[in-house]
Protein backbone atom coordinates (compact mmCIF):
# COMPACT_ATOMS: atom_id res chain seq x y z
CA UNK A 1 0.00 0.00 0.00
CA UNK A 2 1.16 3.50 -0.58
CA UNK A 3 1.46 4.34 3.10
CA UNK A 4 1.70 8.01 2.29
CA UNK A 5 -1.91 7.79 1.02
CA UNK A 6 -3.05 7.22 4.58
CA UNK A 7 -1.21 10.27 5.88
CA UNK A 8 -2.51 12.35 2.97
CA UNK A 9 -6.10 11.46 3.88
CA UNK A 10 -6.81 9.62 0.62
CA UNK A 11 -9.89 7.42 0.71
CA UNK A 12 -8.93 4.07 -0.82
CA UNK A 13 -9.95 0.52 0.11
CA UNK A 14 -6.51 0.11 1.70
CA UNK A 15 -6.67 3.28 3.81
CA UNK A 16 -10.21 2.44 4.93
CA UNK A 17 -9.04 -1.06 5.95
CA UNK A 18 -6.10 0.40 7.87
CA UNK A 19 -8.40 2.86 9.63
CA UNK A 20 -10.73 0.01 10.64
CA UNK A 21 -7.85 -2.05 12.06
CA UNK A 22 -5.94 0.62 13.98
CA UNK A 23 -6.63 0.28 17.68
CA UNK A 24 -8.78 -2.82 17.11
CA UNK A 25 -6.44 -5.44 15.61
CA UNK A 26 -2.68 -5.77 15.74
CA UNK A 27 -1.08 -3.67 13.01
CA UNK A 28 2.60 -4.21 12.33
CA UNK A 29 5.08 -2.74 9.89
CA UNK A 30 8.30 -4.03 8.40
CA UNK A 31 11.52 -2.08 8.57
CA UNK A 32 11.71 -1.81 4.77
CA UNK A 33 8.12 -0.54 4.60
CA UNK A 34 8.91 1.97 7.34
CA UNK A 35 11.77 3.28 5.21
CA UNK A 36 9.63 3.49 2.07
CA UNK A 37 6.82 5.37 3.83
CA UNK A 38 9.04 7.81 5.72
CA UNK A 39 11.17 8.72 2.71
CA UNK A 40 8.00 9.92 0.97
CA UNK A 41 7.56 12.93 3.26
CA UNK A 42 8.82 16.31 2.09
CA UNK A 43 7.72 18.36 5.11
CA UNK A 44 9.82 17.85 8.25
CA UNK A 45 6.88 18.20 10.63
CA UNK A 46 4.83 15.62 8.70
CA UNK A 47 7.86 13.33 8.68
CA UNK A 48 8.27 13.62 12.47
CA UNK A 49 4.54 12.97 13.06
CA UNK A 50 4.55 9.91 10.81
CA UNK A 51 7.78 8.63 12.36
CA UNK A 52 6.29 8.92 15.83
CA UNK A 53 3.10 7.12 14.84
CA UNK A 54 4.76 4.37 12.82
CA UNK A 55 7.45 3.59 15.38
CA UNK A 56 4.71 3.03 17.96
CA UNK A 57 3.71 -0.06 15.96
CA UNK A 58 5.46 -3.41 16.22
CA UNK A 59 8.29 -3.30 13.68
CA UNK A 60 9.62 -6.49 12.11
CA UNK A 61 13.11 -6.93 10.68
CA UNK A 62 12.20 -8.38 7.29
CA UNK A 63 15.42 -9.89 6.03
CA UNK A 64 18.00 -12.36 7.23
CA UNK A 65 19.92 -15.10 5.45
CA UNK A 66 17.01 -17.56 5.35
CA UNK A 67 14.52 -14.96 4.12
CA UNK A 68 17.04 -13.66 1.57
CA UNK A 69 17.31 -17.16 0.09
CA UNK A 70 13.55 -17.77 0.25
CA UNK A 71 12.93 -14.38 -1.41
CA UNK A 72 15.27 -15.31 -4.26
CA UNK A 73 13.48 -18.64 -4.62
CA UNK A 74 10.08 -16.93 -4.75
CA UNK A 75 11.34 -14.44 -7.34
CA UNK A 76 12.65 -17.34 -9.44
CA UNK A 77 9.36 -19.27 -9.13
CA UNK A 78 7.46 -16.28 -10.48
CA UNK A 79 10.02 -15.69 -13.27
CA UNK A 80 9.55 -19.30 -14.39
CA UNK A 81 5.85 -18.45 -14.77
CA UNK A 82 6.77 -15.43 -16.91
CA UNK A 83 6.18 -12.90 -14.12
CA UNK A 84 8.84 -10.34 -13.29
CA UNK A 85 8.54 -8.43 -10.04
CA UNK A 86 10.00 -4.95 -10.52
CA UNK A 87 11.21 -4.25 -6.97
CA UNK A 88 13.34 -6.51 -4.80
CA UNK A 89 11.79 -4.90 -1.71
CA UNK A 90 8.36 -6.18 -2.81
CA UNK A 91 9.73 -9.72 -3.08
CA UNK A 92 11.21 -9.46 0.43
CA UNK A 93 8.02 -8.01 1.93
CA UNK A 94 5.78 -10.62 0.29
CA UNK A 95 8.08 -13.49 1.24
CA UNK A 96 8.25 -12.37 4.87
CA UNK A 97 4.45 -12.28 5.05
CA UNK A 98 4.11 -15.66 3.32
CA UNK A 99 6.64 -17.32 5.61
CA UNK A 100 5.04 -15.85 8.74
CA UNK A 101 1.43 -16.33 7.58
CA UNK A 102 0.75 -12.59 7.95
CA UNK A 103 -1.80 -10.78 5.79
CA UNK A 104 -0.41 -7.87 3.78
CA UNK A 105 -2.28 -4.64 3.11
CA UNK A 106 -1.15 -3.44 -0.31
CA UNK A 107 -2.22 -1.49 -3.36
CA UNK A 108 0.85 -2.26 -5.49
CA UNK A 109 -0.11 -4.69 -8.25
CA UNK A 110 3.29 -6.41 -7.96
CA UNK A 111 1.95 -8.27 -4.92
CA UNK A 112 -0.92 -9.92 -6.82
CA UNK A 113 1.24 -12.74 -8.28
CA UNK A 114 2.32 -13.59 -4.73
CA UNK A 115 -1.36 -13.92 -3.77
CA UNK A 116 -2.21 -15.91 -6.90
CA UNK A 117 0.79 -18.24 -7.03
CA UNK A 118 2.53 -18.27 -3.63
CA UNK A 119 -0.30 -18.03 -1.07
CA UNK A 120 0.29 -14.46 0.14
CA UNK A 121 -2.75 -13.42 2.19
CA UNK A 122 -4.28 -10.10 1.14
CA UNK A 123 -5.53 -8.11 4.13
CA UNK A 124 -8.33 -6.73 1.93
CA UNK A 125 -9.69 -10.25 1.51
CA UNK A 126 -10.21 -10.35 5.28
CA UNK A 127 -12.76 -7.50 5.47
C-alpha positions as CSV (number, residue, x, y, z in Angstrom):
1,X,0.0,0.0,0.0
2,X,1.2,3.5,-0.6
3,X,1.5,4.3,3.1
4,X,1.7,8.0,2.3
5,X,-1.9,7.8,1.0
6,X,-3.0,7.2,4.6
7,X,-1.2,10.3,5.9
8,X,-2.5,12.4,3.0
9,X,-6.1,11.5,3.9
10,X,-6.8,9.6,0.6
11,X,-9.9,7.4,0.7
12,X,-8.9,4.1,-0.8
13,X,-9.9,0.5,0.1
14,X,-6.5,0.1,1.7
15,X,-6.7,3.3,3.8
16,X,-10.2,2.4,4.9
17,X,-9.0,-1.1,6.0
18,X,-6.1,0.4,7.9
19,X,-8.4,2.9,9.6
20,X,-10.7,0.0,10.6
21,X,-7.9,-2.1,12.1
22,X,-5.9,0.6,14.0
23,X,-6.6,0.3,17.7
24,X,-8.8,-2.8,17.1
25,X,-6.4,-5.4,15.6
26,X,-2.7,-5.8,15.7
27,X,-1.1,-3.7,13.0
28,X,2.6,-4.2,12.3
29,X,5.1,-2.7,9.9
30,X,8.3,-4.0,8.4
31,X,11.5,-2.1,8.6
32,X,11.7,-1.8,4.8
33,X,8.1,-0.5,4.6
34,X,8.9,2.0,7.3
35,X,11.8,3.3,5.2
36,X,9.6,3.5,2.1
37,X,6.8,5.4,3.8
38,X,9.0,7.8,5.7
39,X,11.2,8.7,2.7
40,X,8.0,9.9,1.0
41,X,7.6,12.9,3.3
42,X,8.8,16.3,2.1
43,X,7.7,18.4,5.1
44,X,9.8,17.8,8.2
45,X,6.9,18.2,10.6
46,X,4.8,15.6,8.7
47,X,7.9,13.3,8.7
48,X,8.3,13.6,12.5
49,X,4.5,13.0,13.1
50,X,4.5,9.9,10.8
51,X,7.8,8.6,12.4
52,X,6.3,8.9,15.8
53,X,3.1,7.1,14.8
54,X,4.8,4.4,12.8
55,X,7.4,3.6,15.4
56,X,4.7,3.0,18.0
57,X,3.7,-0.1,16.0
58,X,5.5,-3.4,16.2
59,X,8.3,-3.3,13.7
60,X,9.6,-6.5,12.1
61,X,13.1,-6.9,10.7
62,X,12.2,-8.4,7.3
63,X,15.4,-9.9,6.0
64,X,18.0,-12.4,7.2
65,X,19.9,-15.1,5.5
66,X,17.0,-17.6,5.3
67,X,14.5,-15.0,4.1
68,X,17.0,-13.7,1.6
69,X,17.3,-17.2,0.1
70,X,13.5,-17.8,0.2
71,X,12.9,-14.4,-1.4
72,X,15.3,-15.3,-4.3
73,X,13.5,-18.6,-4.6
74,X,10.1,-16.9,-4.8
75,X,11.3,-14.4,-7.3
76,X,12.6,-17.3,-9.4
77,X,9.4,-19.3,-9.1
78,X,7.5,-16.3,-10.5
79,X,10.0,-15.7,-13.3
80,X,9.6,-19.3,-14.4
81,X,5.9,-18.5,-14.8
82,X,6.8,-15.4,-16.9
83,X,6.2,-12.9,-14.1
84,X,8.8,-10.3,-13.3
85,X,8.5,-8.4,-10.0
86,X,10.0,-4.9,-10.5
87,X,11.2,-4.3,-7.0
88,X,13.3,-6.5,-4.8
89,X,11.8,-4.9,-1.7
90,X,8.4,-6.2,-2.8
91,X,9.7,-9.7,-3.1
92,X,11.2,-9.5,0.4
93,X,8.0,-8.0,1.9
94,X,5.8,-10.6,0.3
95,X,8.1,-13.5,1.2
96,X,8.3,-12.4,4.9
97,X,4.5,-12.3,5.0
98,X,4.1,-15.7,3.3
99,X,6.6,-17.3,5.6
100,X,5.0,-15.8,8.7
101,X,1.4,-16.3,7.6
102,X,0.8,-12.6,7.9
103,X,-1.8,-10.8,5.8
104,X,-0.4,-7.9,3.8
105,X,-2.3,-4.6,3.1
106,X,-1.2,-3.4,-0.3
107,X,-2.2,-1.5,-3.4
108,X,0.9,-2.3,-5.5
109,X,-0.1,-4.7,-8.2
110,X,3.3,-6.4,-8.0
111,X,1.9,-8.3,-4.9
112,X,-0.9,-9.9,-6.8
113,X,1.2,-12.7,-8.3
114,X,2.3,-13.6,-4.7
115,X,-1.4,-13.9,-3.8
116,X,-2.2,-15.9,-6.9
117,X,0.8,-18.2,-7.0
118,X,2.5,-18.3,-3.6
119,X,-0.3,-18.0,-1.1
120,X,0.3,-14.5,0.1
121,X,-2.8,-13.4,2.2
122,X,-4.3,-10.1,1.1
123,X,-5.5,-8.1,4.1
124,X,-8.3,-6.7,1.9
125,X,-9.7,-10.3,1.5
126,X,-10.2,-10.3,5.3
127,X,-12.8,-7.5,5.5
